[in-house]
Amino acid sequence: MEYVGLLAPIAFVFAISAYSQLAALRREIESLKVEIEKIKAK
C-alpha cells in the first residue's frame, strides 16, 4: 500500500499531460473545422 502513495504524483503528472494534449487536439480540430468551412464556401 505504500507504493500507491508514491505513484500518485507520477499519475498526476501524466493526467496533466494528457489534459494538455487533449486541449491542443481540440484547438487543432476547431482550426480544421474552420478550414473545411472555408473550402465549402468557395
KEKE-3310 file (N, C-alpha, C; in steps of 0.2 Angstrom, whole numbers, plus 5000, padded with zeros to 4 digits):
npx = (5004:5010:5016:5006:5005:5017:5016:5006:5010:5016:5006:4998:5005:5005:4992:4989:4997:4990:4978:4983:4987:4975:4968:4976:4973:4959:4960:4966:4957:4946:4952:4954:4940:4936:4944:4939:4926:4929:4933:4922:4914:4918)
npy = (4994:5006:5009:5015:5028:5033:5033:5042:5056:5054:5049:5060:5069:5063:5064:5078:5080:5073:5080:5092:5088:5085:5097:5104:5096:5098:5111:5110:5103:5112:5122:5115:5113:5126:5128:5118:5124:5135:5130:5124:5135:5141)
npz = (5000:5002:4991:4983:4987:4983:4969:4966:4963:4951:4943:4943:4936:4923:4921:4920:4909:4899:4899:4894:4881:4876:4876:4866:4855:4853:4850:4837:4830:4830:4822:4810:4807:4804:4792:4784:4782:4775:4763:4759:4757:4745)
capx = (5000:5015:5018:5001:5006:5022:5014:5001:5012:5018:4999:4995:5009:5003:4985:4990:5000:4985:4974:4986:4987:4968:4966:4979:4969:4953:4961:4968:4950:4942:4955:4952:4933:4936:4947:4934:4920:4932:4934:4915:4911:4921)
capy = (5000:5012:5011:5019:5035:5035:5033:5047:5061:5052:5049:5067:5072:5060:5067:5085:5080:5071:5085:5097:5086:5085:5104:5105:5092:5101:5118:5108:5101:5118:5125:5111:5114:5132:5127:5115:5128:5140:5126:5123:5142:5143)
capz = (5000:5002:4984:4980:4989:4979:4962:4965:4960:4944:4940:4942:4930:4917:4920:4917:4902:4895:4898:4889:4874:4874:4874:4860:4850:4852:4846:4831:4827:4828:4816:4804:4805:4800:4785:4780:4781:4770:4757:4757:4755:4738)
cpx = (5004:5016:5013:5003:5012:5021:5009:5004:5014:5011:4997:4999:5007:4996:4985:4993:4994:4980:4976:4986:4980:4966:4969:4975:4963:4954:4962:4961:4946:4946:4954:4945:4933:4939:4942:4928:4923:4931:4926:4912:4913:4916)
cpy = (5006:5014:5016:5026:5038:5036:5039:5053:5060:5052:5056:5070:5070:5063:5074:5085:5078:5076:5091:5095:5086:5092:5106:5102:5095:5108:5116:5106:5107:5122:5122:5112:5121:5132:5123:5119:5133:5137:5126:5130:5144:5140)
cpz = (5000:4995:4980:4981:4985:4972:4961:4961:4952:4940:4939:4937:4924:4916:4917:4910:4897:4894:4893:4882:4872:4872:4867:4854:4848:4848:4839:4827:4825:4822:4810:4802:4801:4793:4781:4778:4775:4763:4754:4754:4748:4733)
residu = (MET:GLU:TYR:VAL:GLY:LEU:LEU:ALA:PRO:ILE:ALA:PHE:VAL:PHE:ALA:ILE:SER:ALA:TYR:SER:GLN:LEU:ALA:ALA:LEU:ARG:ARG:GLU:ILE:GLU:SER:LEU:LYS:VAL:GLU:ILE:GLU:LYS:ILE:LYS:ALA:LYS)
# end
